[in-house]
Amino acid sequence: SPPPHHDIYSIEDLAQLIYDLKQINPRVKVTVKLVAQSGVGTIAAGVAKAKADIILISGHNGGTGASPGTSIKYAGLPWEMGLSEAHQVLAMNKLRERVTLRTDGGLRTGRDIVMAAMMGAEEYGIGTAALIAMGCIMVRQCQSNTCPVGVCTQDDALRAKFTGNADKVVNLITFYAQEVRETLASIGARSLDEVIGRADLLAQVSRGAAHLDDLDLNPLLLTVDGAENIRYDRNKARNAVPDTLDAEIIRDAARFFEDGEKMQLSYAVENTHRTVGTRASSHIVKRFGMRNKLQPDHLTVKLAGSAGQSLGAFAAPGLKIEVFGDANDYVGKGLSGGMIVVRPRMSSPLIARDNTIIGNTVLYGATNGHLFAAGRAGERFAVRNSGAKVVIEGCGSNGCEYMTGGVAVILGSIGANFGAGMTGGMAYLYDPEGLAEPLINMESLVTCPVSVPHWEDELKSLIEMHARETESQHALEILRNWDIEKVHFVQVCPKEMLIHLPYPISYESEAMPAE
């Protein structure tokens, strides 16, 4: 904790995610959690520049029982080291007032909270202590569904043993507050806010042991240039981000948002137009609800050009985005019921199935909706897809990784490590040359021809939708010769899904060999 995120490989990727989140929710503050480690100050400075509102410095002594054992024992540094470095670097770079600093990961007493304030934190996280107040006995089986006191389990028999209630946590926090007041009174401070950033009130003391007294903790207690004049305000407004093309879309679609009138809008788009359709989706959800009765193309936005990153991120039901051109990374990130169509320009001389039309990390974390792209996708296609249905014409490495639901149809070649960690959903690969099998991660998957009518109908109907929406010549050619081409498809299914399927994936699997 925090876990790896496959849509973030640089500070720019993080800035894009923060931008996306602030578009889908125009009021929310965004918190970024950083592990206390050497160099965390530099990372915190980048996070502040990326328009985060709160930075959480997490110490190594927290109680995240679901982390790998090696992480629990060996990863991270004390929160004191990470917090002081982050506070100092932010202050030196005149970034400290932009963000609220929070810390957690081993705050056991009110004295710890006062020390955290003196080192620069304005907010403080209490996790393990609250769990123990609720009955946790730290068996460290959080990830195994076998918690003996019912704190962290889905097993009804174990959950019945849970004895915690909110009053116990209220008592705990009250005692924390009392100890904080007593500690502040002992040093003559009237409030916690008075001591925020006052590292000069701390001093290293002798522990009476040579191996401890040899440690020089003075770097943690420095007051750097620029730290004296910082104004701390937990209630400050969130860091603003610039508007996108959606400001124009929302203005032009006023009749749709007010009266539910069906509309079609057209715009020229450039790669500087990021997160198109996301703010409009926010308005759709507020006006019509997440489970609305809008038609799939009730509000159609047609774009001509090269769309920027995060096209259609979190797109809601009732919104259809159609691009004549191409799109960058993160198309359909968190897709939530909308439809996205990406097709080449009419004048393009390129063969669509041989060229990339959408970037990396497409459909990351999608939960519902459709995506049709007449061309290839980049790497990490449909990672953590859990419900969207998609047709593309090829993808790079790590396709459908960690997929838990939905349907992916790929009418072209794939990259290495396809389906790694895939535990749900279904994939269909068009593989006339028989090259796909070595590229599929077979650890948790089974493959077979598409021979059951139910699955064949699902596959064919999606390809028909793809052909209808994108006018893909490749899809039309497959459909024209369906009886010949259908034998070239490979059905990919997670092993653990086999017993939950409404129909078997292959009639051949029912014939068991004789003993």
C-alpha positions in Angstrom: 0.0 0.0 0.0 -0.2 2.1 -2.1 -0.3 -0.5 -4.9 1.2 -0.2 -8.4 -1.1 1.6 -10.9 -0.6 0.6 -14.6 -1.8 3.9 -15.9 1.0 5.8 -14.0 4.5 5.4 -15.2 5.7 9.1 -14.8 4.7 12.3 -13.0 3.0 13.4 -16.2 0.8 10.3 -16.1 -0.1 11.2 -12.5 -0.9 14.8 -13.6 -3.2 13.5 -16.3 -5.1 11.3 -13.8 -5.5 14.2 -11.4 -6.8 16.3 -14.3 -9.3 13.5 -15.2 -10.6 13.2 -11.7 -11.1 16.9 -11.4 -13.1 16.9 -14.6 -15.5 14.1 -13.6 -16.1 15.7 -10.2 -15.7 19.5 -10.3 -15.7 19.8 -6.5 -13.5 16.9 -5.3 -10.1 17.4 -3.8 -7.5 14.8 -5.0 -5.2 13.1 -2.5 -1.9 11.4 -3.6 -0.4 8.8 -1.3 3.4 8.5 -1.2 5.5 6.0 0.6 8.1 7.6 3.0 11.4 6.9 1.2 14.6 8.6 0.3 13.8 11.2 -2.3 10.1 11.5 -1.4 10.5 15.3 -1.3 11.3 15.5 -5.0 8.3 13.3 -5.8 6.1 15.5 -3.5 7.2 18.6 -5.4 6.2 17.0 -8.7 2.9 15.9 -7.2 2.2 19.5 -6.0 3.0 20.8 -9.5 0.6 18.2 -10.9 -2.3 20.0 -9.1 -2.9 17.5 -6.3 -4.6 19.0 -3.3 -3.5 16.7 -0.5 -0.2 14.7 -0.2 -0.2 11.8 2.2 3.2 10.6 3.4 2.7 7.0 4.6 5.3 5.5 7.0 6.6 2.0 7.0 5.0 1.1 10.3 1.4 1.0 9.3 -0.8 -2.0 9.5 -1.8 -2.8 5.9 -2.3 -6.5 6.5 -3.1 -7.2 2.8 0.3 -6.1 1.6 2.9 -8.7 0.6 4.9 -9.9 3.6 8.1 -8.5 2.1 6.6 -5.1 1.9 5.3 -5.2 5.4 8.7 -6.1 6.8 11.2 -4.3 4.5 9.6 -1.5 2.5 9.5 2.2 3.4 10.9 4.5 6.0 9.5 6.0 9.2 6.9 8.7 8.5 9.1 11.2 10.4 11.8 11.0 7.7 9.4 11.2 4.8 7.3 13.9 6.2 10.1 16.3 7.2 11.8 15.8 3.7 8.5 16.5 1.9 7.7 19.6 4.0 11.3 21.0 3.6 11.4 20.5 -0.2 8.0 21.9 -0.8 8.8 24.9 1.4 12.1 25.5 -0.4 10.4 25.4 -3.8 7.5 27.7 -2.7 5.0 24.9 -3.2 4.0 24.2 0.4 1.0 26.5 0.4 -0.5 24.8 -2.6 -1.1 21.5 -0.8 -2.2 20.0 2.5 0.3 17.6 4.0 -1.1 14.5 5.7 0.7 11.6 7.3 -0.1 8.1 8.6 1.6 4.8 9.2 2.3 4.4 12.9 0.7 7.3 14.7 0.1 5.5 18.0 -0.3 8.4 20.6 -1.4 12.0 20.8 2.3 12.9 21.2 3.0 11.4 17.8 0.3 13.7 16.3 1.9 16.8 17.9 5.3 15.7 16.6 3.8 15.2 13.1 2.4 18.7 13.2 5.7 20.2 14.2 7.3 18.4 11.2 4.8 20.0 8.9 1.7 17.8 8.7 -1.8 19.4 8.9 -3.8 16.2 8.9 -3.2 12.8 10.5 -4.4 9.3 9.7 -5.3 6.8 12.3 -5.7 3.3 10.9 -4.3 0.4 12.9 -5.3 1.8 16.2 -8.9 2.3 15.0 -9.0 -1.3 13.8 -7.7 -2.6 17.1 -10.4 -0.5 18.8 -13.0 -2.3 16.6 -11.6 -5.7 17.7 -8.7 -6.5 15.3 -6.1 -8.8 16.9 -3.5 -8.4 14.1 -3.4 -12.0 12.9 -2.2 -10.5 9.6 -4.5 -12.6 7.4 -6.4 -9.7 5.9 -5.8 -10.9 2.3 -6.9 -14.5 3.0 -10.6 -14.0 3.9 -10.0 -15.8 7.2 -10.0 -13.0 9.8 -10.9 -14.8 13.0 -12.7 -11.7 14.6 -14.7 -10.7 11.5 -13.1 -7.4 10.8 -11.8 -8.1 7.3 -13.7 -11.0 5.7 -16.6 -11.8 3.5 -17.4 -15.1 5.3 -20.7 -14.7 7.0 -19.7 -17.1 9.8 -16.6 -15.1 10.6 -18.4 -11.7 10.2 -20.9 -12.8 12.9 -17.9 -12.7 15.4 -17.4 -8.9 14.8 -18.1 -7.0 18.0 -17.0 -3.5 17.0 -19.1 -0.4 16.8 -18.6 3.3 16.0 -18.6 4.3 19.7 -15.4 2.5 20.3 -13.7 4.5 17.5 -15.2 7.7 18.8 -13.8 7.0 22.3 -10.3 6.3 20.7 -10.3 9.6 18.8 -11.5 11.4 21.9 -8.6 10.1 23.9 -6.2 11.0 21.1 -7.6 14.6 21.2 -7.3 14.7 25.0 -3.6 13.7 24.9 -2.9 16.2 22.1 -4.4 19.0 24.3 -2.3 17.9 27.3 0.9 17.8 25.2 0.2 21.2 23.7 -0.6 22.7 27.1 2.7 21.3 28.5 4.6 23.4 25.9 2.4 26.4 26.1 0.6 26.1 22.8 -3.0 27.0 22.5 -3.9 25.0 19.5 -2.5 22.4 17.1 -2.4 24.9 14.3 0.1 27.0 16.3 2.8 24.3 16.1 2.4 23.2 12.5 5.9 23.4 10.9 7.6 24.3 14.2 10.4 21.8 14.0 12.5 24.1 16.1 10.4 23.0 19.1 11.9 19.4 18.7 15.3 18.3 19.8 17.1 15.0 19.7 17.6 13.3 23.1 20.0 10.7 24.2 18.6 7.2 24.5 21.5 5.9 26.5 22.7 3.5 23.8 25.7 4.2 21.6 24.2 2.6 18.5 21.2 5.0 18.8 23.0 8.1 19.9 25.3 7.8 16.8 22.2 8.6 14.7 22.1 12.3 13.6 18.5 13.4 13.4 19.2 17.1 13.0 18.3 17.1 9.3 14.7 16.3 10.3 14.6 19.3 12.5 15.8 22.0 10.1 13.7 25.1 9.4 14.4 25.8 5.7 14.2 29.1 3.9 10.7 30.0 3.1 9.1 27.9 5.9 8.6 30.7 8.4 6.0 32.6 6.3 3.8 29.7 5.2 0.1 30.1 5.9 -1.6 26.8 6.7 -5.2 26.5 5.7 -7.0 23.2 5.7 -10.1 24.8 4.2 -8.4 26.3 1.1 -10.1 25.8 -2.3 -8.8 23.0 -4.4 -6.1 23.6 -7.0 -7.9 24.7 -10.2 -7.3 22.9 -13.5 -7.9 24.5 -17.0 -11.1 23.8 -18.9 -11.3 21.4 -21.8 -13.4 21.2 -24.9 -16.3 20.1 -22.6 -16.9 23.7 -21.5 -18.0 24.4 -25.1 -19.9 21.0 -25.4 -21.9 21.7 -22.2 -22.8 25.2 -23.4 -23.9 23.9 -26.8 -25.8 21.0 -25.3 -28.0 23.1 -23.0 -31.2 21.8 -24.5 -30.1 18.2 -23.8 -29.2 18.9 -20.2 -32.3 20.9 -19.5 -35.0 19.0 -21.4 -33.4 15.7 -22.5 -33.6 16.7 -26.1 -31.6 14.3 -28.4 -28.7 16.2 -29.9 -25.7 15.8 -32.2 -22.7 18.2 -32.0 -19.6 18.5 -34.1 -16.2 19.9 -33.3 -12.6 20.0 -34.5 -10.3 18.4 -32.0 -6.6 18.7 -31.3 -4.2 16.6 -29.1 -4.2 19.5 -26.6 -7.9 18.8 -26.0 -7.7 16.3 -23.1 -10.4 14.4 -21.3 -13.1 15.2 -23.8 -16.5 14.0 -22.7 -15.7 13.7 -19.0 -17.2 16.9 -17.7 -20.2 16.3 -19.9 -20.6 12.9 -18.3 -20.5 14.5 -14.9 -23.4 16.7 -15.9 -25.3 13.7 -17.4 -25.0 11.8 -14.1 -26.1 14.8 -12.0 -29.1 15.5 -14.3 -30.3 12.0 -15.4 -28.5 9.6 -12.9 -26.0 6.9 -13.5 -28.7 4.3 -14.5 -30.6 6.5 -16.8 -33.0 5.6 -19.6 -31.2 7.7 -22.3 -30.6 6.1 -25.7 -26.9 5.2 -26.3 -26.5 8.1 -28.7 -28.8 10.6 -27.0 -25.9 13.1 -27.0 -23.6 12.4 -29.9 -20.3 14.4 -30.0 -18.5 14.1 -33.4 -14.8 15.0 -33.4 -12.5 15.5 -36.4 -8.8 15.4 -35.8 -6.4 13.9 -33.2 -8.0 13.7 -29.8 -5.8 14.2 -26.7 -5.3 11.9 -23.7 -8.2 10.4 -21.8 -10.8 10.7 -24.5 -14.2 9.7 -23.0 -12.8 9.0 -19.6 -15.6 7.9 -17.3 -18.1 8.4 -20.1 -21.7 8.0 -18.8 -24.7 6.2 -20.4 -26.3 8.4 -23.1 -23.1 9.9 -24.4 -21.6 8.8 -27.7 -18.2 10.1 -28.8 -17.3 9.5 -32.5 -13.8 10.5 -33.6 -12.8 10.8 -37.3 -9.0 10.6 -36.9 -7.2 9.1 -34.0 -6.8 9.4 -30.2 -3.9 9.3 -27.7 -3.5 7.3 -24.5 -6.2 6.4 -21.9 -9.2 6.2 -24.3 -12.2 5.1 -22.3 -10.4 5.1 -19.0 -13.0 4.1 -16.4 -15.7 3.9 -19.1 -19.0 3.8 -17.3 -21.7 3.1 -19.9 -20.9 5.5 -22.8 -19.9 4.6 -26.3 -16.7 5.6 -28.0 -16.1 5.1 -31.8 -12.7 5.9 -33.3 -12.2 5.5 -37.1 -9.8 6.9 -39.7 -10.6 10.0 -41.6 -12.5 9.4 -44.9 -9.5 10.7 -46.8 -6.9 8.5 -45.0 -4.9 6.3 -47.5 -3.7 4.0 -44.6 -4.9 0.5 -44.1 -6.7 0.7 -40.8 -5.9 -2.7 -39.4 -2.2 -2.2 -39.9 -2.0 1.1 -38.1 -2.4 2.3 -34.5 -5.4 4.5 -34.0 -5.7 4.6 -30.2 -2.8 4.8 -27.7 -1.7 2.9 -24.6 -3.8 2.0 -21.5 -7.1 2.0 -23.3 -10.2 1.1 -21.2 -8.2 1.0 -18.0 -10.7 0.2 -15.2 -13.7 0.4 -17.5 -17.0 -0.9 -15.9 -19.6 -0.6 -18.7 -20.1 0.7 -22.2 -18.8 0.1 -25.7 -15.6 1.0 -27.6 -15.1 0.4 -31.4 -11.8 1.3 -33.0 -11.0 0.7 -36.7 -7.3 0.2 -36.1 -4.8 -1.1 -33.6 -4.4 -0.2 -29.9 -1.2 0.3 -28.0 0.1 -1.6 -25.0 -1.8 -2.4 -21.8 -5.1 -2.6 -23.6 -8.2 -3.3 -21.4 -6.2 -3.6 -18.2 -8.7 -4.1 -15.4 -11.6 -4.0 -17.7 -14.5 -5.2 -15.7 -17.6 -4.7 -17.9 -17.0 -2.9 -21.2 -17.4 -4.5 -24.6 -14.8 -3.6 -27.1 -13.7 -4.4 -30.7 -10.3 -3.4 -32.0 -8.1 -4.6 -34.8 -4.9 -5.5 -32.9 -3.0 -4.5 -29.7 0.4 -4.4 -28.1 1.8 -6.3 -25.1 0.0 -6.9 -21.8 -3.5 -6.8 -23.4 -6.5 -7.7 -21.1 -4.2 -7.9 -18.1 -6.1 -8.3 -14.8 -9.4 -8.2 -16.7 -12.4 -9.2 -14.6 -15.4 -8.7 -16.9 -16.6 -7.5 -20.2 -15.8 -8.8 -23.7 -12.8 -8.0 -25.9 -12.7 -8.8 -29.6 -9.4 -8.4 -31.3 -9.4 -8.6 -35.1 -5.7 -8.6 -35.5 -2.4 -9.6 -33.9 -1.6 -9.3 -30.2 1.5 -8.6 -28.2 3.3 -10.7 -25.5 1.8 -11.6 -22.1 -1.8 -11.4 -23.2 -4.4 -12.1 -20.5 -1.9 -12.2 -17.5 -3.9 -12.2 -14.3 -7.2 -12.2 -16.2 -9.9 -13.6 -13.9 -13.1 -12.7 -15.6 -14.8 -11.7 -18.9 -14.1 -13.2 -22.3 -11.7 -12.4 -25.2 -11.9 -13.5 -28.9 -8.8 -13.3 -31.0 -8.8 -13.4 -34.8 -5.8 -15.6 -35.5 -5.8 -17.0 -39.1 -2.0 -17.7 -39.0 -2.0 -19.5 -35.6 0.5 -17.1 -34.0 -1.4 -16.1 -30.9 -1.0 -19.1 -28.6 2.7 -18.4 -27.6 1.8 -14.8 -26.7 -1.1 -15.7 -24.4 -0.2 -16.1 -20.7 -1.8 -19.5 -20.1 -1.3 -19.5 -16.3 -4.9 -18.8 -15.6 -6.6 -19.1 -19.0 -8.0 -21.8 -21.3 -8.4 -21.4 -25.1 -10.6 -23.1 -27.6 -12.3 -22.6 -31.0 -15.6 -20.7 -31.0 -17.9 -23.7 -31.5 -20.9 -23.0 -29.2 -23.8 -21.0 -30.9 -24.2 -18.7 -27.8 -20.6 -17.5 -27.9 -20.6 -17.4 -31.7 -23.7 -15.1 -31.7 -22.0 -12.8 -29.1 -18.9 -12.6 -31.2 -20.7 -12.0 -34.5 -23.0 -9.4 -33.1 -20.1 -7.4 -31.7 -18.3 -7.5 -35.0 -21.5 -6.4 -36.8 -21.8 -3.4 -34.4 -18.1 -2.6 -35.1 -18.7 -2.7 -38.8 -21.8 -0.6 -38.5 -20.1 2.1 -36.3 -16.7 2.3 -38.0 -17.4 1.0 -41.5 -14.3 -1.2 -41.0 -13.4 -2.9 -44.2 -11.6 -5.6 -42.3 -14.7 -6.4 -40.2 -17.0 -6.3 -43.3 -14.6 -8.8 -45.0 -14.8 -11.2 -42.1 -18.6 -11.0 -42.0 -18.9 -11.6 -45.7 -17.0 -14.9 -45.3 -18.2 -15.7 -41.8 -18.6 -19.5 -42.3 -14.9 -19.6 -43.4 -13.5 -17.0 -41.0 -15.2 -18.0 -37.8 -12.9 -21.0 -37.5 -9.9 -18.6 -37.3 -11.1 -17.2 -33.9 -9.7 -18.3 -30.6 -11.9 -18.0 -27.5 -9.9 -17.1 -24.4 -11.6 -17.6 -21.0 -10.2 -17.6 -17.4 -10.2 -21.0 -15.8 -12.0 -19.9 -12.7 -14.9 -18.6 -14.8 -15.6 -22.0 -16.4 -18.0 -23.2 -13.7 -19.9 -19.9 -13.7 -20.6 -19.6 -17.5 -24.2 -19.9 -18.7 -23.0 -22.2 -21.6 -19.8 -24.2 -22.0 -17.1 -22.6 -24.1 -16.7 -25.8 -26.2 -18.7 -28.9 -26.6 -15.5 -30.8 -26.9 -14.7 -30.1 -23.3 -17.8 -32.2 -22.2 -16.3 -35.3 -23.7 -14.0 -36.7 -21.0 -11.3 -39.2 -22.0 -11.8 -42.8 -20.7 -9.7 -43.8 -17.8 
